[in-house]
Amino acid sequence: MPVILIANPKGGAGKSTLASNIAGFLAHRGHAVMLGDIDRQQSSARWLAQRPATLPVVRGWALESTEQLRTPKGVSHAVLDTPAGLHGKKLSQALKVADRIVVPLQPSLFDIQATYDFVRALRDELKDRRGPEIGLVAMRVRDGTLSQQQLHQFIDQLGLPLLAELRDTQNYVQLAARGLTLWDIAPGRVARDLEQWQTLSAWLEAKTA
């Protein structure tokens, strides 16, 4: 059973937004999905509490710390939302259960610096063993801006795949408030956003089948 870890030590990088939408995507594909949250803010858990019962089910994975990390039973896919500042022992424990790592980042200097340090820490943790595959997702990107150009230059240096480049839109905020994802509403309302997910969706399907 694949465990998809959503991680970046920078607060506000978009981890919960990404985790909930990945869980929703997998649920709509017919998978038995569990969404765990080891962030003290419990953003993903709150999202689950708002999710309508009529939609494809995303089960909660009750966790209070990385000490309790065990691969859950009875599901085909698990998505794990993580806190800001994930490092050291907590990072090591999270990596033990992860099959895939998705790193969200925003096109700002602070996010870029934090992500660079985090990717280096990931590689240090995984250098002595075959670790999970790592992919990047750019969040809240505005086309044609200098920050977007700088983000692309940074990603080229990392040598990791860019799985998606998601635009800066209120769609994610408005959907999250109702426990929804892009796949829970009429496709025409979020057509541009769904298009931006195509590469990431294919990666998730290929790697978690």
MIMISE-210990 format. One record per residue (C-alpha): residue number from 1; residue in three letters; x, y negated, z. Coordinates in nm, 4 decimals, always signed. Example, Ala and Ser with C-alpha at 12.3 -4.5 7.8 and 13.67 -1.06 7.14 Angstrom:
<atoms>
atom seq:1 type:ALA X:+1.2300 Y:+0.4500 Z:+0.7800
atom seq:2 type:SER X:+1.3670 Y:+0.1060 Z:+0.7140
</atoms>
This chain:
<atoms>
atom seq:1 type:MET X:+0.0000 Y:+0.0000 Z:+0.0000
atom seq:2 type:PRO X:+0.1560 Y:-0.3315 Z:-0.1077
atom seq:3 type:VAL X:+0.2044 Y:-0.6036 Z:+0.1521
atom seq:4 type:ILE X:+0.2369 Y:-0.9497 Z:-0.0018
atom seq:5 type:LEU X:+0.4151 Y:-1.1968 Z:+0.2232
atom seq:6 type:ILE X:+0.3429 Y:-1.5671 Z:+0.1725
atom seq:7 type:ALA X:+0.6290 Y:-1.7593 Z:+0.3297
atom seq:8 type:ASN X:+0.8085 Y:-2.0913 Z:+0.3411
atom seq:9 type:PRO X:+0.9459 Y:-2.2511 Z:+0.6604
atom seq:10 type:LYS X:+0.8221 Y:-2.5948 Z:+0.5542
atom seq:11 type:GLY X:+0.4872 Y:-2.6909 Z:+0.7045
atom seq:12 type:GLY X:+0.2200 Y:-2.8009 Z:+0.4573
atom seq:13 type:ALA X:+0.3708 Y:-2.6131 Z:+0.1657
atom seq:14 type:GLY X:+0.0369 Y:-2.4544 Z:+0.0774
atom seq:15 type:LYS X:+0.0855 Y:-2.1083 Z:+0.2303
atom seq:16 type:SER X:-0.2728 Y:-2.0604 Z:+0.3524
atom seq:17 type:THR X:-0.4215 Y:-2.1915 Z:+0.0286
atom seq:18 type:LEU X:-0.2114 Y:-1.9466 Z:-0.1667
atom seq:19 type:ALA X:-0.2698 Y:-1.6547 Z:+0.0721
atom seq:20 type:SER X:-0.6490 Y:-1.6920 Z:+0.0707
atom seq:21 type:ASN X:-0.6697 Y:-1.7247 Z:-0.3064
atom seq:22 type:ILE X:-0.4426 Y:-1.4246 Z:-0.3634
atom seq:23 type:ALA X:-0.6600 Y:-1.2221 Z:-0.1267
atom seq:24 type:GLY X:-0.9722 Y:-1.3408 Z:-0.3075
atom seq:25 type:PHE X:-0.8251 Y:-1.2564 Z:-0.6478
atom seq:26 type:LEU X:-0.7350 Y:-0.9027 Z:-0.5399
atom seq:27 type:ALA X:-1.0784 Y:-0.8518 Z:-0.3833
atom seq:28 type:HIS X:-1.2456 Y:-0.9546 Z:-0.7077
atom seq:29 type:ARG X:-1.0288 Y:-0.7016 Z:-0.8897
atom seq:30 type:GLY X:-1.1888 Y:-0.4294 Z:-0.6795
atom seq:31 type:HIS X:-0.9081 Y:-0.3761 Z:-0.4275
atom seq:32 type:ALA X:-0.9655 Y:-0.3203 Z:-0.0561
atom seq:33 type:VAL X:-0.7877 Y:-0.6283 Z:+0.0772
atom seq:34 type:MET X:-0.6796 Y:-0.7335 Z:+0.4248
atom seq:35 type:LEU X:-0.5621 Y:-1.0863 Z:+0.5080
atom seq:36 type:GLY X:-0.3363 Y:-1.1312 Z:+0.8099
atom seq:37 type:ASP X:-0.2309 Y:-1.4557 Z:+0.9760
atom seq:38 type:ILE X:+0.0649 Y:-1.4941 Z:+1.2136
atom seq:39 type:ASP X:+0.0545 Y:-1.8737 Z:+1.2011
atom seq:40 type:ARG X:-0.0575 Y:-2.0212 Z:+1.5323
atom seq:41 type:GLN X:-0.2831 Y:-2.2605 Z:+1.3418
atom seq:42 type:GLN X:-0.4753 Y:-1.9559 Z:+1.2135
atom seq:43 type:SER X:-0.5778 Y:-2.1326 Z:+0.8923
atom seq:44 type:SER X:-0.6344 Y:-1.8084 Z:+0.7020
atom seq:45 type:ALA X:-0.8343 Y:-1.6629 Z:+0.9900
atom seq:46 type:ARG X:-1.0567 Y:-1.9709 Z:+0.9928
atom seq:47 type:TRP X:-1.1045 Y:-1.9378 Z:+0.6183
atom seq:48 type:LEU X:-1.2139 Y:-1.5773 Z:+0.6648
atom seq:49 type:ALA X:-1.4681 Y:-1.6836 Z:+0.9261
atom seq:50 type:GLN X:-1.6316 Y:-1.9124 Z:+0.6667
atom seq:51 type:ARG X:-1.6401 Y:-1.6555 Z:+0.3871
atom seq:52 type:PRO X:-1.9940 Y:-1.5584 Z:+0.2802
atom seq:53 type:ALA X:-2.0811 Y:-1.1911 Z:+0.3342
atom seq:54 type:THR X:-2.2222 Y:-1.1666 Z:-0.0193
atom seq:55 type:LEU X:-1.8776 Y:-1.2077 Z:-0.1787
atom seq:56 type:PRO X:-1.6134 Y:-0.9382 Z:-0.2380
atom seq:57 type:VAL X:-1.4878 Y:-0.8426 Z:+0.1050
atom seq:58 type:VAL X:-1.1569 Y:-0.9612 Z:+0.2462
atom seq:59 type:ARG X:-1.0984 Y:-0.7979 Z:+0.5829
atom seq:60 type:GLY X:-0.9107 Y:-0.9688 Z:+0.8639
atom seq:61 type:TRP X:-0.5808 Y:-0.8299 Z:+0.9919
atom seq:62 type:ALA X:-0.5721 Y:-0.9282 Z:+1.3587
atom seq:63 type:LEU X:-0.2219 Y:-1.0346 Z:+1.4568
atom seq:64 type:GLU X:-0.0797 Y:-1.2494 Z:+1.7326
atom seq:65 type:SER X:+0.2905 Y:-1.2228 Z:+1.6528
atom seq:66 type:THR X:+0.5409 Y:-1.0457 Z:+1.4315
atom seq:67 type:GLU X:+0.5936 Y:-0.7986 Z:+1.7170
atom seq:68 type:GLN X:+0.2627 Y:-0.6369 Z:+1.6178
atom seq:69 type:LEU X:+0.3408 Y:-0.6047 Z:+1.2488
atom seq:70 type:ARG X:+0.2354 Y:-0.2607 Z:+1.1329
atom seq:71 type:THR X:+0.1148 Y:-0.1664 Z:+0.7910
atom seq:72 type:PRO X:-0.2641 Y:-0.1592 Z:+0.8227
atom seq:73 type:LYS X:-0.4657 Y:+0.1494 Z:+0.7322
atom seq:74 type:GLY X:-0.7773 Y:+0.1773 Z:+0.5245
atom seq:75 type:VAL X:-0.6876 Y:-0.0921 Z:+0.2703
atom seq:76 type:SER X:-0.5120 Y:-0.0937 Z:-0.0654
atom seq:77 type:HIS X:-0.3507 Y:-0.4385 Z:-0.0402
atom seq:78 type:ALA X:-0.2514 Y:-0.6664 Z:+0.2468
atom seq:79 type:VAL X:-0.1682 Y:-1.0375 Z:+0.2294
atom seq:80 type:LEU X:+0.0247 Y:-1.1916 Z:+0.5179
atom seq:81 type:ASP X:+0.0153 Y:-1.5665 Z:+0.5870
atom seq:82 type:THR X:+0.3120 Y:-1.6893 Z:+0.7915
atom seq:83 type:PRO X:+0.3939 Y:-1.9934 Z:+1.0064
atom seq:84 type:ALA X:+0.6211 Y:-2.2872 Z:+0.9421
atom seq:85 type:GLY X:+0.9694 Y:-2.2368 Z:+1.0785
atom seq:86 type:LEU X:+0.9780 Y:-1.8637 Z:+1.0022
atom seq:87 type:HIS X:+1.3376 Y:-1.7512 Z:+1.0628
atom seq:88 type:GLY X:+1.5619 Y:-1.5204 Z:+1.2622
atom seq:89 type:LYS X:+1.3957 Y:-1.2222 Z:+1.4313
atom seq:90 type:LYS X:+1.0456 Y:-1.3161 Z:+1.3147
atom seq:91 type:LEU X:+1.1623 Y:-1.3361 Z:+0.9551
atom seq:92 type:SER X:+1.3402 Y:-1.0000 Z:+0.9839
atom seq:93 type:GLN X:+1.0278 Y:-0.8367 Z:+1.1259
atom seq:94 type:ALA X:+0.8064 Y:-0.9800 Z:+0.8522
atom seq:95 type:LEU X:+1.0456 Y:-0.8620 Z:+0.5810
atom seq:96 type:LYS X:+1.0322 Y:-0.5058 Z:+0.7127
atom seq:97 type:VAL X:+0.6691 Y:-0.4694 Z:+0.6029
atom seq:98 type:ALA X:+0.6812 Y:-0.6862 Z:+0.2881
atom seq:99 type:ASP X:+0.6770 Y:-0.5384 Z:-0.0609
atom seq:100 type:ARG X:+0.6493 Y:-0.8738 Z:-0.2372
atom seq:101 type:ILE X:+0.7287 Y:-1.2276 Z:-0.1258
atom seq:102 type:VAL X:+0.5586 Y:-1.5331 Z:-0.2715
atom seq:103 type:VAL X:+0.7230 Y:-1.8640 Z:-0.1808
atom seq:104 type:PRO X:+0.5071 Y:-2.1754 Z:-0.2299
atom seq:105 type:LEU X:+0.6799 Y:-2.5110 Z:-0.2599
atom seq:106 type:GLN X:+0.5871 Y:-2.8658 Z:-0.3433
atom seq:107 type:PRO X:+0.7773 Y:-3.1041 Z:-0.5734
atom seq:108 type:SER X:+0.9345 Y:-3.3172 Z:-0.3017
atom seq:109 type:LEU X:+1.2923 Y:-3.3505 Z:-0.1829
atom seq:110 type:PHE X:+1.2098 Y:-3.2193 Z:+0.1646
atom seq:111 type:ASP X:+1.0275 Y:-2.9144 Z:+0.0317
atom seq:112 type:ILE X:+1.3029 Y:-2.8414 Z:-0.2170
atom seq:113 type:GLN X:+1.5718 Y:-2.8558 Z:+0.0511
atom seq:114 type:ALA X:+1.3731 Y:-2.6369 Z:+0.2893
atom seq:115 type:THR X:+1.3019 Y:-2.3840 Z:+0.0156
atom seq:116 type:TYR X:+1.6668 Y:-2.3681 Z:-0.0868
atom seq:117 type:ASP X:+1.7700 Y:-2.2872 Z:+0.2695
atom seq:118 type:PHE X:+1.4887 Y:-2.0338 Z:+0.3043
atom seq:119 type:VAL X:+1.5746 Y:-1.8494 Z:-0.0156
atom seq:120 type:ARG X:+1.9359 Y:-1.8320 Z:+0.1001
atom seq:121 type:ALA X:+1.8176 Y:-1.6868 Z:+0.4327
atom seq:122 type:LEU X:+1.6036 Y:-1.4326 Z:+0.2478
atom seq:123 type:ARG X:+1.8964 Y:-1.3208 Z:+0.0384
atom seq:124 type:ASP X:+2.1158 Y:-1.2892 Z:+0.3473
atom seq:125 type:GLU X:+1.8520 Y:-1.0727 Z:+0.5171
atom seq:126 type:LEU X:+1.8072 Y:-0.8521 Z:+0.2126
atom seq:127 type:LYS X:+2.1646 Y:-0.8244 Z:+0.0869
atom seq:128 type:ASP X:+2.2328 Y:-0.4839 Z:+0.2451
atom seq:129 type:ARG X:+1.9153 Y:-0.3149 Z:+0.1261
atom seq:130 type:ARG X:+1.6766 Y:-0.3025 Z:-0.1613
atom seq:131 type:GLY X:+1.4291 Y:-0.5691 Z:-0.0688
atom seq:132 type:PRO X:+1.0967 Y:-0.6972 Z:-0.1947
atom seq:133 type:GLU X:+1.0678 Y:-0.8933 Z:-0.5157
atom seq:134 type:ILE X:+1.0498 Y:-1.2701 Z:-0.4697
atom seq:135 type:GLY X:+0.8531 Y:-1.5188 Z:-0.6772
atom seq:136 type:LEU X:+0.7920 Y:-1.8933 Z:-0.6547
atom seq:137 type:VAL X:+0.4665 Y:-2.0864 Z:-0.6864
atom seq:138 type:ALA X:+0.4791 Y:-2.4638 Z:-0.7303
atom seq:139 type:MET X:+0.1936 Y:-2.6365 Z:-0.5476
atom seq:140 type:ARG X:+0.0237 Y:-2.9745 Z:-0.6018
atom seq:141 type:VAL X:+0.2189 Y:-3.0506 Z:-0.9175
atom seq:142 type:ARG X:+0.1443 Y:-3.3567 Z:-1.1298
atom seq:143 type:ASP X:+0.2347 Y:-3.3204 Z:-1.4953
atom seq:144 type:GLY X:+0.4831 Y:-3.5605 Z:-1.6462
atom seq:145 type:THR X:+0.6241 Y:-3.6893 Z:-1.3198
atom seq:146 type:LEU X:+0.9878 Y:-3.7221 Z:-1.2168
atom seq:147 type:SER X:+0.9191 Y:-3.4945 Z:-0.9203
atom seq:148 type:GLN X:+0.8008 Y:-3.2210 Z:-1.1569
atom seq:149 type:GLN X:+1.1208 Y:-3.2545 Z:-1.3594
atom seq:150 type:GLN X:+1.3337 Y:-3.2337 Z:-1.0452
atom seq:151 type:LEU X:+1.1380 Y:-2.9292 Z:-0.9317
atom seq:152 type:HIS X:+1.2092 Y:-2.7487 Z:-1.2589
atom seq:153 type:GLN X:+1.5796 Y:-2.8251 Z:-1.2295
atom seq:154 type:PHE X:+1.5826 Y:-2.6858 Z:-0.8766
atom seq:155 type:ILE X:+1.3971 Y:-2.3686 Z:-0.9770
atom seq:156 type:ASP X:+1.6429 Y:-2.3085 Z:-1.2600
atom seq:157 type:GLN X:+1.9246 Y:-2.3122 Z:-1.0044
atom seq:158 type:LEU X:+1.7542 Y:-2.0588 Z:-0.7773
atom seq:159 type:GLY X:+1.7325 Y:-1.7878 Z:-1.0384
atom seq:160 type:LEU X:+1.3870 Y:-1.6764 Z:-0.9227
atom seq:161 type:PRO X:+1.0734 Y:-1.6474 Z:-1.1383
atom seq:162 type:LEU X:+0.8210 Y:-1.9299 Z:-1.1306
atom seq:163 type:LEU X:+0.4925 Y:-1.7389 Z:-1.1116
atom seq:164 type:ALA X:+0.2611 Y:-2.0379 Z:-1.1289
atom seq:165 type:GLU X:+0.2560 Y:-2.4153 Z:-1.1333
atom seq:166 type:LEU X:-0.0661 Y:-2.5295 Z:-0.9673
atom seq:167 type:ARG X:-0.1970 Y:-2.8801 Z:-1.0162
atom seq:168 type:ASP X:-0.2838 Y:-3.1330 Z:-0.7471
atom seq:169 type:THR X:-0.6620 Y:-3.0959 Z:-0.7216
atom seq:170 type:GLN X:-0.9333 Y:-3.1118 Z:-0.4565
atom seq:171 type:ASN X:-1.0799 Y:-2.7859 Z:-0.5849
atom seq:172 type:TYR X:-0.8703 Y:-2.5811 Z:-0.3427
atom seq:173 type:VAL X:-0.9620 Y:-2.8008 Z:-0.0456
atom seq:174 type:GLN X:-1.3333 Y:-2.7958 Z:-0.1207
atom seq:175 type:LEU X:-1.3442 Y:-2.4218 Z:-0.1810
atom seq:176 type:ALA X:-1.1423 Y:-2.3398 Z:+0.1302
atom seq:177 type:ALA X:-1.3888 Y:-2.5288 Z:+0.3486
atom seq:178 type:ARG X:-1.6569 Y:-2.2777 Z:+0.2435
atom seq:179 type:GLY X:-1.4437 Y:-1.9635 Z:+0.2574
atom seq:180 type:LEU X:-1.4257 Y:-1.9474 Z:-0.1210
atom seq:181 type:THR X:-1.1602 Y:-1.8964 Z:-0.3866
atom seq:182 type:LEU X:-1.1328 Y:-1.9861 Z:-0.7526
atom seq:183 type:TRP X:-1.2880 Y:-1.6492 Z:-0.8397
atom seq:184 type:ASP X:-1.6008 Y:-1.7005 Z:-0.6296
atom seq:185 type:ILE X:-1.7601 Y:-1.9716 Z:-0.8437
atom seq:186 type:ALA X:-1.8516 Y:-2.0169 Z:-1.2090
atom seq:187 type:PRO X:-1.5284 Y:-1.9956 Z:-1.4159
atom seq:188 type:GLY X:-1.6195 Y:-2.3040 Z:-1.6145
atom seq:189 type:ARG X:-1.5932 Y:-2.5203 Z:-1.3035
atom seq:190 type:VAL X:-1.2287 Y:-2.4243 Z:-1.2450
atom seq:191 type:ALA X:-1.1171 Y:-2.3228 Z:-1.5929
atom seq:192 type:ARG X:-0.7979 Y:-2.5279 Z:-1.5837
atom seq:193 type:ASP X:-0.6999 Y:-2.3845 Z:-1.2457
atom seq:194 type:LEU X:-0.7687 Y:-2.0248 Z:-1.3489
atom seq:195 type:GLU X:-0.5485 Y:-2.0771 Z:-1.6535
atom seq:196 type:GLN X:-0.2619 Y:-2.1835 Z:-1.4268
atom seq:197 type:TRP X:-0.2976 Y:-1.8567 Z:-1.2336
atom seq:198 type:GLN X:-0.2566 Y:-1.6293 Z:-1.5357
atom seq:199 type:THR X:+0.1117 Y:-1.5465 Z:-1.4901
atom seq:200 type:LEU X:+0.0777 Y:-1.5038 Z:-1.1144
atom seq:201 type:SER X:-0.2325 Y:-1.2878 Z:-1.1585
atom seq:202 type:ALA X:-0.0517 Y:-1.0633 Z:-1.4064
atom seq:203 type:TRP X:+0.2457 Y:-1.0357 Z:-1.1683
atom seq:204 type:LEU X:+0.0186 Y:-0.9374 Z:-0.8802
atom seq:205 type:GLU X:-0.1606 Y:-0.6776 Z:-1.0893
atom seq:206 type:ALA X:+0.1591 Y:-0.5311 Z:-1.2298
atom seq:207 type:LYS X:+0.3421 Y:-0.5209 Z:-0.8978
atom seq:208 type:THR X:+0.0612 Y:-0.4099 Z:-0.6699
atom seq:209 type:ALA X:-0.1133 Y:-0.1514 Z:-0.8802
</atoms>
